Amino acid sequence: MVGNGIKIGKIFGIEIRIDWSWILIFLLVTWDLAVELPSFNKTWSTGFTWLLAVIGAALFFSSVLVHELAHSLVSKAKGLEVSNITLFLFGGVSNIQREPPSARDEFQITIVGPLTSIALGVLFSLIANASYNRMAHPVSGFANLSPLTAVAVWLGYINILLGIFNLIPAFPMDGGRVLRSIIWAATHNLQVATRWASQVGQGIGWLFIISGIYLVFGGTLPFFGTGVIGGIWLAFIGWFLHSAAQASYQQLVVHDILQGVPVRVVMHKDYAWVQASSTVASLVNDRMMQTEEHAFAVMDDGAFVGVVTLADVRKVPRHDWEQTTVATIMTPRDHLEIVSSDQDAATAFENMAKRQVNQLPVLDQDQLVGMFRVQDVLRWLQLHKESARG
């Protein structure tokens, strides 16, 4: 549910990315902290308060990154590939390429995240306590704190809250994955465990949605208080949890149906193709308008050299179609994800989703033998939907 995002660097060989939605939550956290900080010290200027809020928000999201790094490093230690970590609207997500091989592994990979957040919360609280000059504040309590103490107090509280929140058993949150690992260990069936954890997650999502609506219409809830904005935000979190739980189960079902099925069984053998030397006008008029295909293999003297799609054509101005060749606008073979006909269809589909494309060329001994397409996968899933009931 998270896009590729913007790559900002690597840590321990893992790409760190920022989704566009992260910018919104960073601004909201900064604004919320800027409103809260004056309660710690009313002598700070507005400019200094906002600067401190930006620093505090940056440190908080650094803590979220450490949380995700904990997941990722344990995953790598267990032999699971981690493609990247993406920070987004609801925090962060470690993109682990496949499911853990056992319930024990899943439990260990998952529980380390919330424990890391709670440990960070305790660490920041200790820093706040160490930097708090009690002699200078014999009566005032938490008023007139130093910048270090104020930010450390907030980071301690928010990290502990984050750790506890992540333990809510709403799959695919950490708590939901812990629940799944327990059910998995008891049933020895990953799909059954995922279905049950997903149903719990969807139920909690609905609970959040209903609670949010209740707040919007003037109700009051312990801890959440009241208010339209808080209600909308709570309902939005509920919608996200419900959707994520549903999508995670469906993803596993798709993987199970495709696993063990070779690409050659699912691929489209009668693929559409076009000569590299053809013009864009010829591609559109003679090929695209005559079929329902949106992607064409590009051939040059019988050799496969790339793929051209409707999206590529749209980038060319209409008045240039007659002068522009297909070879000019295609995606070259070297830039494509290539699969073989013997490859596992589940792995091929995951690669297709990761690259965010609708088809993958299938090559055997350097010869194009078919196209592995989304529509063919969907047809296969429809034919085997009985298997999805687990």
N, C-alpha and C positions, 0 to 999 in steps of 0.2 A: 504493500500500500504506500510504499515510499519510493519516490523517484530516484534517479541516479544521483542528483544533486551536484554540487560544485566541489571538486577535489581541492583540498587545502593542504594536503601533505600526507606523510606516512609516519607511523609509530610502530616499532617492532615488525616492520614489513607489512603492516595493515593500512590500507588507504583510509584516510579520514575525509568524509564528505559532509557537506551541509546542504540540506534540502531547502528550497525557497521558503517553505512554511516556517523554518526555524527563525527566520528574520522576524516574523510576527511575534513569536513567543519570546524572543530575546527582548524586543521592544516592550512587550507587556510586563515581563519580569522586571526590567529596568524601571519602568514607570511605577510599578507596585512598590519596589524597594525605595524609590525616591520619595514616595508618599509616606513610607513607614520610617525612614531614617530620622526625620526630625524628632521623633519621640525618644530617640537615644541621645540627641544633643540639639537643642534649639538654637545654639549660637552659630551653627554652620550657615554659610551663605547658600543661596539657591544653586549657584554654579558649582560650588564644592559638593553639595548634596548630590547633584546629578552626576558629577564625575565619580563620586564614591559608589553611586548606584550602578553605573556602567561597569566599574571594577568588580563590584559584588556579583553582578549578573554574569560577567565573564568567568569568575571563579566558580560560580554555581555550575555553569555549563561545562567547565573543565572537570568538575566533580562528576557530572553525568558521563563525560567521556571516560573517566577513570572507571566508573561503574561498568560501562560497555567493554572497556579494555580487559577488565577482570573476566567477563564472559569469554571474550575472544582468546585470551591467553590460555585459559583452561581448555578451551575447545582445541586450540592448536596443540597443546600438550597431549591431547587424546587422539591426535591424528586427523582432526577435522579441519578442512580448509575454510578460512574466513576471508571473503573477498573484500569486504570493507565495513566500516562503521559509519552510519549516517545519522547526523543530528537533525531532528525534525520537530514538528509542532508539539508532539507529546513526549519529547525527550530524546531518546536515541535508540538505535537498533543495530545489533551486530548481524551482518548478513552471512550466516553460516551456511555452507553450500549443501549440506545434507543433514538428515536427522541423526542424533546420537545413536550409536549402535546398541545401547542398553539403557534400562531405566536408571541404573546407578550413575552412568555417565551423564544422563540428562539432569539428574538431581544435582550432581556436583557442579556441572556447568552453570546451572540456573541459580542455585542458592548463593553462589559467590558474589553475584551482583548486588542483591539487597544487603548482604553482610558487609560488602565494601562500602556502600552508602552509609550504613549505620556506623561503621568504623570511622569513616570520614567525619560524620556528625559528631562523634565522641571526640575526635582529634581537634576539630574546630572549637568545640566547647571547652576543651582543656586549654587551648590557646587563648580563648576569651577570658577564662578564669585566671590564667597566668598574667595576662596583660592588664587585668582590672586592678586598679590601685584603690584598695579599700580604704586606706587612710585619707585619700582625697575625696571619697564619697561615703562618709560615715552615715549620712541620712538619706541622701538623694537616690539611693538604689541604682537603677539603670538609667538615670538622667545624666547628661553631660559626659557621656563616655567618649573615649578616644576613637578615632576612625577605625583603628585596628580591632579594638574590642567590639565595636558596634557591628562591623562586617562579620567578625568571627562568631558573634552571638547568633546572627541571622543564618550564617552558613551551617552552624551546628544544628540549629532547629530544622532548617529546610532539608538537610541531607538525611537526618533521622526520619523526618516525615516522608521523604522520597523512598527510603528503604522500606518503611512500613507499608506505604501505599502500593509498592511493587509486589508485596506479599499477598495482596487481595487475590483470591483464586479465580481470576478472570483470564482465561486463556485467550490470546497468547502472551499475556503479561507473565512476569517471573513466577508469581504465585500460582497462576494457572498451569504453568509448565511443571512446577513442583507437584501440584495435584496430579497432573498427567503421569509424572514419573512414579508416583505412589500407586495409581491405578494400573499402570503398565506393569509394575513389579508384581501386583496382585493377580492380574489377568493373563500376563504374558502375551498380550495382544496390543500392539501399538495403535491400530486403527480403532479398536474399541475404546482404548484409553483416551485417544484424541477426541472421539465422538462425545464421550461423557464429559471430558474437560471443556469441550467446545460448548456443550449445552449449558453447563454451569456458567461459562463466560457470557453466553448470550443472555442467560437469566439475570446475571449481575448487570449487564448492559441495560436491560429493560428496567431494572430497579433504579439505576442512575437516571434514565430518561424520565421515568414517572416522578422521581424525587425532584428533578429539575423543573418539570412542569408544575409541580406542587409549589415550589419556591416562586416561580414566575407569577402564580396567582395568589401570592401573599402568605403562603405557608411558612413555617419555621421548623428547621431541623437542627438537632444537636450537632455541634461542630461546624456545619455548613451555614448556619444562621438563616438569613432570609435575603430577598432582593432579586430583581429581575435579571441583572447581569450574572450573578452567581448561579441562578437557576438555568439560564441559557447555557452557561459554560458547563454545568453539571450534566445537562441533557446532551450536549455535544460530546462530552467524554463518554457518556453512555452509548450514544450512537456509534462512536468509534470502536468501543469495546465489543459491541454486538457485531458490527461488520467484520472486525478483525478476527473474532472467534469463528464466525461462519466461514470466512475466506480461508483461514488456516486449515480447517477441517477439509474443505473442498480441495485445497492444494494437496493434502495427503492422499485423498481419495484418487485424484488424478494420477499422482505418482504411483500408487499401488496398481491401478488399472494398466498403466503403461509399462511398469517395471517388468523386465524379462521379455518384452515384445521387441523384436528387431525393427529398426527403422524401415527396412524394405517392405514390411507388412503394411505399414501405415502410409508410406510416402506416395506421392502422385507420380506415376511412371510416365504418363503421357504429358510431360511438361511443355509449356509454351516457350518458344525461343525466338530470337531475332538476330540478324547479322549485325556485327559491330559497326559495319560501314553504312548501315541504313540511316536515313535521316529521322529526326524526331517526328516530322510530319508523316512519314511512311509508317513509323511505329504506331502512331495514334490512329491514322485512318485505316491502315491495312491489318493491324493486329488488335489494338486495344478496343476499337469500336466493333470488332467482329467477334469478340469473346468476352467472357466475364472476368478474365484474368487481370490482375493489377500488377503482377510481377512477371518478368520475362528473363529467362537465361539468355546471356549474350554470347554468341559464338563467333569465332574468327578462324576460318579455314578448318572447321570441324573441332576446334579446341574451345573449351569453356574458358571465358576470360572475365566474366562478371555477371552482375544482375542489374537490371534497370526496372524501376517501379513507377507507378503513377505519381508518387511524390517527387521523383526526380524530374518528370516531365513538367510538373507544375512550377518548377523553379526556372523554366526557360520561357522568356517572353514569346507570345504567339507569333510575332513577326520574325522570330529567329528560327522557327521550326524547320524551315526548308534548308537552312544553311548549317544547322547543328546536327552532328552525328550522334548516334547512340553511344559510341565509344567515349564521347566527350562528357556525357552526363551519368554514365553507369557507375556503380560501385565496383571497383576492380576486385578480382578474385582474391588478391593478397589481403584485402580489408574485410573479407567475409569470414563468417564462422562456417567451416566445412565439416560435414559429418559423413560417415560411411554407412552402407546399407546394413552392416552387421551390428552397428552401435545400438545400445539400449535406447529405446524411444523415450523413456522417462528422462534420461540424461540429456538427450537431444532437445526435448521440450524445455527443460530447465535452462539450457544454453540459449535457446531461442527467446525465452522470457527475459533472461539476463541482458541480452543484446537489444531487446525491445524491437524485434523484427517479426514479420509474419511468415517468413519462410527461410529455410536453410537448404542450400544445394547439397545433394548427396553424390559423392564421388567414390568410385571404386577403381583402383589402379589408374588414377588420374583421368578417368572417363566419367562424365556426367551421366548418372543413371536415373535421376529423379529429383523431385523437390519435396522436402518435408515441410508441410504447410499447416498453419493453424486450423484451417477449415477441415483438413483431413484428420487432424487430432480430435477435433470436436465431433466429427462423424463417428470415429472409433469409440469415443466416450459414450455417445448416444446408443451405439449398438451394444455396449457392455455396461449400461447403467445399472443393471441388476447387481453387478459386483460392488457397486458403490455403497450398498446398504450395509456391508460389513457384518 
